[in-house]
Amino acid sequence: VDNNNLIDGNKMSKVPLVLFSGGLDSTYLVSTLLQSGPVDVIYVNGGQCKDKIKCEIEARDKLIEKFNTYYPYKIQGQYEIIDPVYLHTGSDKKWTQPNAWIQGVYRVLHVARHKAVYIGYVKDDGFAFGGAMRSLKKLWKNLLKVSFTGKHVSLKFPLKHLSKVEILENLDKRLLDDGWVCELPVDGKHCKKCKPCKLMELVLYDYKCRNGK
């Protein structure tokens, strides 16, 4: 979607640009932001397997349809970056999801429209409490420096102090069945063996212990 056809930066308030994969964390993040106003959402291929990309996009489509029902006209821009951002090391092509996400978001950033970029990392991921988050913020700041002189769009991680169980407790349960977490789907279903599947199993068990269901 071309945002130039959606807004005049001088006449409308800026909106957040949210990295939305269709997983638990990003679904909660989008849902929370929609309660306050309009958002743009973006999907970026971070080098996942093709089956996962297909399942994630299908999940996003279902969730966006629900968002459009619950929050009419609040999702204003939708983007998909399907070609992955690879890092070349000799004859091999490598990828890292955070780098791909940043590069993908950078491709569609509209400084007259987007007030901030939101990524839904939570403390369960482990990532938020290492040096990687600081490095991403530095990378983002430097990317803006070379292209948008004098312009700054913040990179934010608003869920970094929340656990997945806390998110599950507060998530609109009407959205839960349409999300996707599996890294290695089998015939369009969760494999129940990969790290995200095992983590979600623990989260659901923890939730049941806390809430009795």
N, C-alpha and C positions, 0 to 999 in steps of 0.2 A: 504494500500500500504506500502510495506517495503522499507524505504528510503535507507537501506543498499545496495539495488540493483540499486539505482539511482545515487549515487554519491560516490566519494572518497573525504572525507572532506579536504584532503591535496591538491586537485587539482582543486576544484571548489569553487566559491564564495558562502558564506552562503546566505540563503534566509529567508524572514519573514514567520512565521507560523501564519495564520490569522483565527480567529474564524469566521466562515461563516454560518449563519443561513438561508440565502436567503431573509432576510428582507431588508428594505430600507437602513439602516445604513451600515450593513456589505457588502451589494452589492456595495454601493458607495466606501467603503474602499478597497475592492478587486479590483474593477475597477481602482481606482486611483493608487494602488500599481503596477498593471500589466503594467501601462504605463511606469514604471521605470525599470521593470525587472521581473524575475520569482518569483513565490510564491508557498507555500504549503497552503492548506486550510483544516480546520477541522470542523466537525459538532459534537456537544456534546448534548446529551439528558439532559436537565436541570430539568427534572421532569414534562414536559408538558404532556397534554393529548395525547393519541395515535393518534387521528385524526389530531392534530396539527403537530405532528412529521411526519406523512405521508405527509401532505401538504407541510411542510417545505422541506423535502427531495425531493419531486417532483419539487418544485420550484428551489432548488439548482441544480438539474440535468439539468433543462432547461437553467438556467443561466450559468452553467459551459459549456454547449454545445455552447452557444453564446460566452462566453469568449474564448473558443478554436478556434472559427471562427475569432474573432476580434484580438486575441493575440495568435497566434499559438504557441504551446509548452511552453507557459509561466506558466500555472498551471502544476506543476511537481509532486506534491504529494497530494493525497486526502485521508482523514481519516474520519471515522464515529465511534463515541462512543455512542452506542445505549442504553446500560444498564446504568440507572441513578445512580448517586452517592447519596445515602441516608444517612441522619444523624439519628441515632436511639435515641429516647428519651423514654425509658421504652418500652412499647408495641407498640408505634406508630413509624412510619417511616416518617420523615420529609425531605424536600429538600429545598435548596436555589439555585437558578440558578447560581449566581456568584461562589459559592463554587464548584458546579458540573462542571462548565466550567474550572476552574483552575485545578481541579483534572483530568478531561478528557484530557486537553492539556498536562498535566504533563506525562500522560501515553505514549504519542507518541513523546515527545520532543527528539530531536537528537542534542546534544550540538555541534557536529562537523558540523552540517548542518544548524541549525536555529540560525540566528543572533538576533532575537527578536520575541516576541509573541505580536500580535496586537488584541485589542478588540475594537469594534466600538461603544462605548458609546458616546452619544451626550448630550448637555446640557439640552435638553428637558426631558431626562430621570430622571433628578433630582439626580441620583446616583452620578454623577461625582463631585458634589460640596459638598458632605458629607464626613464623615470619612471612608465610605466603600471602596473607592478607595485606600486610604492609607493602610487599613487593608488587601486588596487583594494583594497589592504590598509586604507587609510584609509577608503574607502567602506564596507567590510565592518565595520570597528570602529565607525563611526558608526551603521550600521544596527542593530547589536547594542545600542548605547547607548540608542536610543530605544524599544526593545522589551523587552530582557532586562536589567533593572537588576542590576548586580553579576555578570552571567554573561558569560563570555568563551569563545568557540570559535575556535581559531586557523584562519587561512587559510594554507595551505602550498603551496609549489611545489617538490616534492622532486626534480624532474627538471631543474631549471633549469641545472645544470652539465653535462648530458649532451647529446650530439649524437644525431641520428636513427640514424646508423650504429652508434654504441655501443649504442643501444637495440635495433636490429635484431640485433646480434651476441649480445645476451643474452636476447632474447625467446624464449620457448618456441615453436619453429617449428610446432608443431601448431596454433597460433592464427593464423598469418600469413595463410593464404588466405581467412579469413573477415572480415578487417578492411576498412575503407572509408576512403578519403582524398579522393576526387574532389569538387570543388565543383559541377561542372556535368555530371552523368551524362547519358548518351545511351542510352535504351532499357535502363536498369538496368546499364550498363557504364561503366567509367571513360573519360572523354573524352580523356585523355592530352594535353590542351592547357592546362588550367587550372594555376595556380601550384602547388597541392599535388601534382598529377599529375607535373609537371615536376620538382619537388623530389624526389619519391619515385623518379623515374627516375635522378636523380643519386645518390641515396642507395644504390640498388641497384647502380649502376655502381661506386661507391666500395667497397661491401661486396664486390663480386666482385674488385676489385683487391686488397683486403686478404686475402681468404680463398680466392681461386681458384675460386669457384663462386657 
